[in-house]
Amino acid sequence: MAWIFPRRIWFGTNGNVCLTFDDGPHPEITPWLLDELRSHNIKATFFWQGCNIEKYPEFLKRAIDEGHIVGHHGFNHQSGKELSFEEFKSNFEKSRMLVKSNLFRPPYGDLNRKQAKYALNKGEVVMWSWMSYDFDSTISSKEVLQKAKNQIQNRDILIFHENEKTIHRIKEIIPAIIQIIHNKGLNFALVEK
């Protein structure tokens, strides 16, 4: 897909992987995650929904204060396919104003051409090269981690989720992912451009 949409960010920098999280902030997962990342001195890039930032603004401040990057993920988690252009713009701008970031990750990766042009005129559209599927209850944590061992490579942008679908497994997956990345001799980097 990267060759079809070359203006979007699909990969990180050489020797690194980018740890990214979508859908937060979440009242239980986010504090734990920030503590876990701090204990390993790892910076991550978060793509948060505006509606959740309004509920938990303290997490936005904390994440930024601790050196993470927070991009936006729309005000509500709606696919661009489901929105008119005006609805997309409203959803996009409400989220962008709360986060004050030029990094945007479209929910589900869905943007039509007009939406993508609008988003790219406002900043960067960040995609991913490796999906964890941590939200999929038909895939076990063990399978997620085995896939990580086999597939994660240099420059990957990894995507995990802070939501109700991952709440019971994220605390198992993330420490193991950190170890897998270190075992591969890779470092962690922020998504930047």
C-alpha positions in Angstrom: 0.0 0.0 0.0 2.9 2.4 0.7 3.6 2.7 -3.1 0.0 3.5 -3.8 -0.1 6.3 -1.2 3.5 7.5 -1.0 2.7 10.8 0.7 1.5 9.0 3.8 4.0 7.8 6.5 4.3 4.0 6.5 7.8 3.5 8.0 10.1 4.7 10.7 13.8 5.4 10.6 16.6 2.9 10.1 17.5 0.8 13.1 14.2 1.5 14.8 10.6 0.6 15.1 7.8 3.0 16.1 5.5 1.8 18.8 2.1 3.4 18.2 -1.2 3.2 20.1 -4.7 4.1 18.8 -8.1 4.9 20.3 -7.2 6.2 23.7 -6.8 7.7 26.1 -8.4 4.9 28.3 -8.9 5.4 32.0 -7.3 2.0 32.9 -4.9 1.2 30.1 -3.3 4.6 29.5 -1.9 5.2 33.0 -0.5 1.6 33.1 0.9 2.0 29.6 2.6 5.3 30.4 4.1 3.8 33.6 5.3 0.8 31.6 6.9 2.9 28.9 8.6 5.1 31.5 10.0 2.1 33.3 11.7 1.1 30.0 12.6 4.6 28.9 10.6 4.2 25.7 8.8 7.0 23.9 5.7 6.1 21.9 3.4 7.8 19.5 -0.3 7.9 20.4 -3.3 8.5 18.1 -6.2 9.5 20.4 -9.8 10.2 19.8 -11.0 13.7 20.6 -14.0 12.4 22.5 -11.7 10.4 24.9 -9.3 13.4 25.3 -12.3 15.5 26.4 -13.0 12.9 29.1 -9.4 12.4 30.2 -7.4 15.6 29.4 -4.9 14.8 32.2 -3.5 11.9 30.1 -2.8 14.2 27.1 -0.8 16.5 29.4 1.1 13.6 31.0 1.9 11.9 27.7 3.4 15.1 26.3 5.2 16.0 29.5 6.8 12.6 29.4 8.1 13.0 25.9 5.6 11.1 23.9 4.0 12.4 20.7 0.2 12.5 20.6 -1.5 12.7 17.2 -5.2 12.6 16.5 -7.5 9.9 15.4 -10.7 11.8 14.7 -13.1 13.1 17.3 -15.1 9.8 17.0 -13.8 6.6 15.7 -15.5 6.7 12.3 -14.3 5.4 9.0 -13.9 8.0 6.3 -16.1 5.8 4.1 -19.0 6.5 6.4 -18.7 10.3 6.4 -19.5 13.0 3.9 -16.7 15.4 3.3 -18.2 18.0 5.6 -18.7 15.4 8.3 -15.1 14.2 7.9 -13.8 17.8 8.1 -15.8 18.5 11.3 -14.6 15.2 12.9 -11.0 15.9 11.9 -10.9 19.5 13.0 -12.5 18.9 16.4 -9.9 16.2 17.1 -7.0 18.2 15.8 -7.9 21.3 17.9 -7.9 19.2 21.1 -4.6 17.5 20.4 -2.9 20.4 18.6 -0.9 18.0 16.4 -0.2 17.8 12.7 -0.1 14.0 12.9 -3.3 12.1 12.0 -4.1 8.5 11.7 -7.4 7.8 10.0 -9.6 5.3 11.8 -9.4 1.9 10.0 -6.9 3.6 7.6 -10.0 4.7 5.6 -9.8 8.0 3.6 -11.2 8.8 0.2 -9.1 11.0 -2.1 -10.7 14.3 -1.1 -10.4 13.5 2.6 -6.8 12.4 2.2 -5.9 15.7 0.4 -7.5 17.7 3.1 -5.7 15.8 5.9 -2.3 16.0 4.0 -2.8 19.8 3.6 -3.1 20.0 7.4 -0.1 17.8 8.3 0.9 14.2 8.0 -1.2 11.1 7.6 0.4 8.2 9.5 -0.3 4.7 8.6 1.4 1.5 9.8 3.5 -1.4 8.4 2.7 -4.0 11.1 -0.8 -4.5 12.7 -0.9 -6.4 16.0 -4.6 -7.4 15.8 -4.6 -7.1 19.6 -8.3 -6.2 19.3 -9.3 -9.4 17.6 -10.5 -11.9 20.2 -10.1 -14.8 17.7 -6.3 -14.3 17.8 -4.6 -15.3 21.1 -2.0 -13.2 22.8 0.4 -16.0 22.1 -0.4 -15.8 18.4 0.1 -12.0 18.4 3.5 -12.5 20.0 4.6 -15.3 17.7 3.6 -13.1 14.7 5.7 -10.3 16.2 8.8 -12.5 16.5 8.4 -13.7 12.9 7.4 -10.5 11.2 8.6 -7.3 12.9 11.5 -5.8 11.2 13.6 -2.6 10.9 11.6 0.6 10.3 8.2 -0.9 11.1 5.5 1.3 12.5 3.7 -1.0 14.9 0.0 -0.5 15.9 -1.6 -1.5 19.2 -4.8 -0.3 20.8 -6.0 1.3 24.1 -9.7 0.2 24.2 -12.1 -2.2 25.8 -11.2 -4.9 23.3 -7.6 -5.0 24.5 -8.0 -4.2 28.2 -7.6 -7.8 29.3 -4.5 -8.6 27.2 -2.5 -5.4 26.7 -0.6 -5.8 30.0 0.7 -9.2 28.8 1.4 -8.2 25.2 3.3 -4.9 25.6 6.1 -6.1 27.9 6.7 -9.1 25.7 6.7 -6.9 22.6 9.3 -4.7 24.2 11.5 -7.7 24.8 11.0 -9.0 21.3 12.1 -5.7 19.8 15.2 -5.6 22.0 16.0 -9.2 21.1 15.9 -8.2 17.4 18.6 -5.5 18.1 16.2 -2.7 17.3 15.5 0.5 19.1 12.3 2.5 19.6 11.6 5.8 17.9 8.8 8.3 17.6 6.9 8.8 14.4 8.1 12.2 13.1 8.3 14.0 9.9 
